[in-house]
Amino acid sequence: MEKNYTWQHWNDPQLLNTATLHLHNDHLTATGTQTCDRYSASWSLTTIPRWVTQHVSVEVAGEGWMRALENSNVPLRGAGPITYPRPDASQSIGQAQASHSARFSQRRWATASTYAR
């Protein structure tokens, strides 16, 4: 079953939100946005049976900046922890990798990062 939602922030009517949910018996997928004159954000969420989060991501961008966060609960076999350097905020997106991540045992985490445009 698909459900769509749209709403305004209670304290800032220019802050608009949307969400689309695909509901199943024991899991869901959802996507959404949040927009205003200062920034725009998008997010997605996927769960597996028993409502366990499989993947969640959020990206927010404003004038001259961007932040992103991603978490995937995927099995990694035979891989030890891998740590990537934090991006330099003065680097452009082209210079910095779009996704800096650290892998830990059974989960891959992407760190929240700031990029200058």
ROSE-4610 file (N, C-alpha, C; in Angstrom, 1 decimal, always signed):
// ROSE-4610
residu = [M/M/M/E/E/E/K/K/K/N/N/N/Y/Y/Y/T/T/T/W/W/W/Q/Q/Q/H/H/H/W/W/W/N/N/N/D/D/D/P/P/P/Q/Q/Q/L/L/L/L/L/L/N/N/N/T/T/T/A/A/A/T/T/T/L/L/L/H/H/H/L/L/L/H/H/H/N/N/N/D/D/D/H/H/H/L/L/L/T/T/T/A/A/A/T/T/T/G/G/G/T/T/T/Q/Q/Q/T/T/T/C/C/C/D/D/D/R/R/R/Y/Y/Y/S/S/S/A/A/A/S/S/S/W/W/W/S/S/S/L/L/L/T/T/T/T/T/T/I/I/I/P/P/P/R/R/R/W/W/W/V/V/V/T/T/T/Q/Q/Q/H/H/H/V/V/V/S/S/S/V/V/V/E/E/E/V/V/V/A/A/A/G/G/G/E/E/E/G/G/G/W/W/W/M/M/M/R/R/R/A/A/A/L/L/L/E/E/E/N/N/N/S/S/S/N/N/N/V/V/V/P/P/P/L/L/L/R/R/R/G/G/G/A/A/A/G/G/G/P/P/P/I/I/I/T/T/T/Y/Y/Y/P/P/P/R/R/R/P/P/P/D/D/D/A/A/A/S/S/S/Q/Q/Q/S/S/S/I/I/I/G/G/G/Q/Q/Q/A/A/A/Q/Q/Q/A/A/A/S/S/S/H/H/H/S/S/S/A/A/A/R/R/R/F/F/F/S/S/S/Q/Q/Q/R/R/R/R/R/R/W/W/W/A/A/A/T/T/T/A/A/A/S/S/S/T/T/T/Y/Y/Y/A/A/A/R/R/R]
num = [1/1/1/2/2/2/3/3/3/4/4/4/5/5/5/6/6/6/7/7/7/8/8/8/9/9/9/10/10/10/11/11/11/12/12/12/13/13/13/14/14/14/15/15/15/16/16/16/17/17/17/18/18/18/19/19/19/20/20/20/21/21/21/22/22/22/23/23/23/24/24/24/25/25/25/26/26/26/27/27/27/28/28/28/29/29/29/30/30/30/31/31/31/32/32/32/33/33/33/34/34/34/35/35/35/36/36/36/37/37/37/38/38/38/39/39/39/40/40/40/41/41/41/42/42/42/43/43/43/44/44/44/45/45/45/46/46/46/47/47/47/48/48/48/49/49/49/50/50/50/51/51/51/52/52/52/53/53/53/54/54/54/55/55/55/56/56/56/57/57/57/58/58/58/59/59/59/60/60/60/61/61/61/62/62/62/63/63/63/64/64/64/65/65/65/66/66/66/67/67/67/68/68/68/69/69/69/70/70/70/71/71/71/72/72/72/73/73/73/74/74/74/75/75/75/76/76/76/77/77/77/78/78/78/79/79/79/80/80/80/81/81/81/82/82/82/83/83/83/84/84/84/85/85/85/86/86/86/87/87/87/88/88/88/89/89/89/90/90/90/91/91/91/92/92/92/93/93/93/94/94/94/95/95/95/96/96/96/97/97/97/98/98/98/99/99/99/100/100/100/101/101/101/102/102/102/103/103/103/104/104/104/105/105/105/106/106/106/107/107/107/108/108/108/109/109/109/110/110/110/111/111/111/112/112/112/113/113/113/114/114/114/115/115/115/116/116/116/117/117/117]
x = [+0.8/+0.0/+0.9/+0.6/+1.4/+0.6/+1.3/+0.7/+1.6/+0.9/+1.7/+1.2/+2.2/+2.0/+2.7/+2.0/+2.6/+2.2/+3.2/+2.9/+3.9/+3.4/+4.3/+4.7/+5.9/+6.4/+5.5/+5.2/+4.3/+4.7/+6.1/+6.6/+7.2/+7.3/+7.8/+7.0/+6.0/+5.1/+5.8/+7.0/+7.8/+8.6/+8.6/+9.3/+8.3/+8.5/+7.5/+8.2/+7.4/+7.8/+6.9/+7.5/+6.7/+7.3/+6.5/+6.9/+6.0/+6.6/+5.9/+6.3/+5.4/+5.6/+5.0/+5.8/+5.3/+5.2/+4.1/+3.9/+3.6/+4.3/+4.0/+3.7/+3.5/+3.1/+4.2/+5.5/+6.5/+7.7/+7.6/+8.7/+8.1/+9.0/+8.5/+9.7/+9.4/+10.3/+9.7/+10.5/+10.0/+11.0/+10.5/+11.3/+10.6/+11.4/+10.8/+11.8/+11.2/+11.9/+11.5/+12.4/+12.1/+12.7/+12.0/+12.5/+12.1/+12.9/+12.7/+13.6/+13.6/+14.5/+15.9/+16.3/+17.6/+18.3/+17.6/+18.2/+17.1/+17.5/+16.6/+17.2/+16.4/+16.9/+16.0/+16.7/+16.0/+16.5/+15.6/+15.9/+15.3/+15.8/+15.2/+15.4/+14.5/+14.6/+14.1/+14.8/+14.3/+14.5/+13.4/+13.6/+13.4/+13.8/+13.6/+12.6/+12.2/+11.3/+11.6/+10.6/+10.6/+11.1/+10.9/+11.1/+12.6/+13.5/+14.9/+15.4/+16.1/+16.6/+17.7/+17.5/+18.5/+19.3/+18.6/+19.3/+18.6/+19.4/+18.9/+19.9/+19.4/+20.3/+19.6/+20.4/+19.9/+20.9/+20.4/+21.3/+20.6/+21.4/+20.9/+21.9/+21.3/+22.2/+21.6/+22.5/+22.1/+23.1/+23.0/+23.9/+25.3/+26.1/+27.5/+27.9/+26.9/+27.3/+26.4/+26.9/+26.1/+26.6/+25.6/+25.9/+25.2/+25.8/+25.2/+25.5/+24.5/+24.7/+24.1/+24.8/+24.2/+24.6/+23.7/+23.9/+23.2/+24.0/+23.5/+23.9/+22.9/+23.1/+23.2/+24.5/+24.7/+25.9/+25.8/+26.9/+28.1/+29.2/+30.6/+31.4/+31.8/+32.5/+34.0/+34.8/+36.3/+36.9/+36.2/+36.7/+36.9/+38.1/+38.3/+37.9/+38.0/+37.6/+38.4/+37.8/+38.5/+38.0/+39.0/+38.7/+39.2/+38.3/+38.7/+38.9/+39.8/+40.0/+38.8/+38.6/+37.5/+37.8/+36.8/+37.0/+37.4/+38.2/+38.5/+37.4/+36.8/+35.7/+36.0/+37.3/+37.6/+37.7/+37.6/+37.6/+36.3/+36.3/+35.1/+34.6/+33.3/+32.8/+33.6/+34.1/+34.9/+36.2/+36.8/+38.0/+37.8/+36.8/+36.5/+35.6/+35.8/+34.9/+33.5/+32.5/+31.1/+30.7/+31.3/+30.9/+32.2/+32.4/+33.5/+32.9/+33.4/+32.7/+33.7/+33.2/+34.0/+33.2/+33.9/+33.2/+33.6/+32.6/+32.8/+32.1/+32.8/+32.2/+31.0/+29.8/+28.6/+27.9/+28.4/+27.7/+28.7/+28.1/+28.9/+28.3/+29.1/+28.6/+29.3/+28.5/+29.1/+29.0/+30.1/+30.1/+29.5/+28.9/+28.3/+29.5/+29.3/+30.4/+29.9/+30.8/+30.5/+31.4/+30.8/+31.5/+31.2/+32.2/+32.0/+31.7/+30.8/+30.5/+31.4]
y = [-1.2/+0.0/+1.2/+2.2/+3.4/+4.6/+5.3/+6.5/+7.7/+8.8/+10.1/+11.1/+11.9/+12.9/+14.2/+15.3/+16.6/+17.5/+18.3/+19.1/+20.3/+21.3/+22.5/+22.5/+23.0/+23.1/+24.0/+23.7/+24.4/+25.9/+26.1/+27.4/+28.1/+27.5/+28.1/+27.6/+28.3/+27.8/+27.7/+28.3/+28.1/+26.8/+26.1/+24.8/+23.7/+23.1/+22.1/+20.8/+19.8/+18.4/+17.5/+16.5/+15.4/+14.1/+13.1/+11.7/+10.7/+9.7/+8.6/+7.3/+6.6/+5.4/+4.2/+3.1/+1.9/+0.9/+0.7/-0.2/-1.6/-2.5/-4.0/-4.6/-5.9/-6.5/-6.4/-6.5/-6.5/-5.7/-4.8/-3.9/-2.7/-1.7/-0.6/+0.0/+0.9/+1.7/+3.1/+4.1/+5.5/+6.5/+7.5/+8.6/+9.9/+11.0/+12.3/+13.4/+14.6/+15.8/+16.9/+17.8/+19.0/+20.2/+21.2/+22.4/+23.7/+24.7/+26.0/+26.9/+28.2/+29.1/+29.0/+28.3/+28.2/+26.9/+25.8/+24.5/+23.6/+22.5/+21.4/+20.1/+19.2/+17.9/+16.8/+15.7/+14.5/+13.3/+12.3/+11.2/+9.9/+8.8/+7.5/+6.5/+5.6/+4.6/+3.3/+2.2/+0.9/-0.1/-0.8/-1.8/-3.2/-4.2/-5.6/-6.2/-7.4/-8.0/-7.8/-7.6/-7.3/-5.8/-5.0/-3.5/-3.2/-4.0/-3.7/-2.8/-1.7/-0.8/-1.5/-1.5/-2.0/-0.8/+0.3/+1.4/+2.7/+3.7/+5.1/+6.1/+7.1/+8.1/+9.5/+10.5/+11.9/+12.7/+13.6/+14.6/+16.0/+17.0/+18.3/+19.3/+20.2/+21.2/+22.6/+23.5/+24.9/+25.7/+27.0/+27.9/+27.7/+27.0/+26.7/+25.6/+24.8/+23.7/+22.5/+21.3/+20.1/+19.2/+18.4/+17.4/+16.1/+15.0/+13.7/+12.7/+11.8/+10.7/+9.5/+8.4/+7.1/+6.0/+5.1/+3.9/+2.7/+1.7/+0.5/-0.7/-1.5/-2.7/-3.9/-4.0/-5.1/-6.0/-7.3/-8.1/-7.9/-7.8/-7.7/-8.9/-9.7/-10.9/-10.8/-11.0/-11.0/-9.7/-8.6/-7.3/-6.7/-6.2/-5.5/-4.1/-3.3/-1.9/-1.2/-0.3/+0.6/+2.0/+2.9/+4.2/+5.1/+6.0/+7.0/+8.3/+9.2/+10.5/+11.4/+12.2/+13.2/+14.2/+14.7/+15.6/+17.0/+17.7/+19.1/+20.0/+20.8/+21.6/+22.6/+22.9/+23.8/+23.1/+21.8/+21.1/+21.2/+21.1/+21.1/+19.6/+19.5/+18.1/+17.3/+17.9/+17.2/+16.7/+17.5/+17.1/+16.1/+16.2/+15.3/+14.2/+13.0/+11.9/+12.2/+11.8/+12.1/+11.3/+10.2/+9.4/+8.9/+9.4/+8.9/+7.9/+6.7/+5.8/+5.0/+4.5/+3.6/+2.3/+1.1/-0.1/-0.8/-1.2/-1.9/-3.2/-4.3/-5.7/-5.9/-5.8/-6.1/-4.9/-3.7/-2.5/-1.6/-0.9/+0.1/+1.5/+2.3/+3.7/+4.7/+5.7/+6.8/+8.0/+8.7/+9.8/+11.0/+11.8/+13.1/+13.9/+14.5/+15.3/+16.6/+17.6/+18.9/+19.2/+19.7/+20.0/+21.4/+22.1/+23.4/+23.3/+24.0/+23.9/+24.9]
z = [+0.0/+0.0/+0.0/-0.9/-1.0/-0.3/+0.5/+1.1/+0.9/+0.5/+0.3/+1.3/+1.8/+2.8/+2.3/+2.6/+2.4/+3.6/+4.1/+5.3/+5.4/+6.1/+6.3/+7.8/+8.0/+9.4/+10.2/+11.4/+12.3/+12.6/+12.6/+12.9/+11.7/+10.6/+9.4/+8.2/+7.7/+6.7/+5.3/+5.2/+3.9/+3.9/+5.0/+5.1/+4.8/+3.5/+3.0/+3.1/+3.4/+3.5/+2.7/+2.1/+1.4/+1.8/+1.8/+2.1/+1.3/+0.8/+0.1/+0.8/+1.3/+2.0/+1.2/+1.1/+0.5/+1.7/+2.2/+3.4/+3.0/+3.7/+3.5/+4.8/+4.9/+6.1/+7.2/+6.8/+7.8/+7.4/+6.4/+6.0/+5.3/+5.0/+4.2/+3.4/+2.5/+1.8/+1.8/+2.0/+2.1/+1.5/+0.9/+0.4/+0.8/+0.9/+1.2/+0.9/+1.0/+0.7/+1.8/+2.0/+2.8/+2.1/+1.8/+1.0/+1.7/+1.6/+2.0/+1.2/+1.5/+0.8/+1.2/+2.3/+2.8/+2.3/+2.1/+1.8/+1.2/+0.7/+0.3/+0.8/+1.2/+1.7/+1.0/+0.9/+0.4/+1.3/+1.5/+2.3/+1.8/+2.1/+1.8/+2.9/+3.1/+4.1/+3.6/+3.8/+3.4/+4.6/+4.9/+6.0/+5.4/+6.1/+5.7/+6.7/+6.5/+7.5/+8.9/+9.7/+11.1/+11.4/+10.3/+10.4/+10.7/+10.4/+10.6/+9.5/+9.8/+8.8/+8.0/+6.7/+5.7/+5.2/+4.9/+4.3/+4.7/+5.0/+5.2/+4.7/+4.0/+3.5/+3.6/+3.8/+3.8/+3.1/+2.3/+1.6/+1.8/+2.2/+2.4/+1.7/+0.9/+0.2/+0.3/+0.4/+0.5/-0.4/-0.3/-1.1/-0.7/-1.6/-1.4/-0.4/+0.0/+0.9/+0.7/+1.1/+1.0/+2.2/+2.7/+3.7/+3.3/+3.6/+3.3/+4.4/+4.6/+5.6/+5.0/+5.1/+4.6/+5.5/+5.8/+6.6/+5.9/+5.6/+5.0/+5.9/+6.2/+7.0/+6.1/+5.6/+4.6/+5.1/+5.0/+5.4/+4.6/+5.3/+4.7/+5.2/+4.3/+4.7/+4.4/+5.4/+5.2/+5.2/+5.4/+5.3/+6.7/+7.0/+8.2/+8.1/+9.2/+9.1/+8.1/+7.3/+6.4/+6.7/+6.9/+7.3/+6.2/+5.7/+4.7/+5.3/+4.8/+5.5/+5.3/+6.4/+6.3/+5.2/+4.5/+3.4/+4.0/+3.3/+3.6/+3.1/+4.0/+3.7/+2.6/+2.3/+1.2/-0.1/-0.2/-1.4/-2.1/-3.4/-4.2/-4.2/-4.6/-4.7/-5.7/-6.8/-7.7/-7.1/-6.2/-5.6/-4.4/-3.7/-2.6/-3.1/-2.7/-3.1/-2.6/-3.3/-3.0/-1.7/-1.5/-0.4/+0.4/+1.6/+2.4/+3.4/+3.4/+4.3/+5.1/+6.2/+7.1/+7.2/+7.0/+7.1/+8.4/+9.2/+10.5/+10.4/+10.6/+10.7/+9.8/+10.3/+9.5/+9.0/+9.2/+8.7/+7.9/+7.0/+6.3/+6.7/+7.2/+7.6/+6.8/+6.3/+5.6/+6.6/+6.8/+7.7/+7.1/+8.0/+7.6/+7.1/+5.9/+5.3/+4.8/+4.8/+4.3/+3.1/+2.0/+0.8/+0.4/+0.0/-0.6/-2.1/-2.6/-4.1/-4.8]
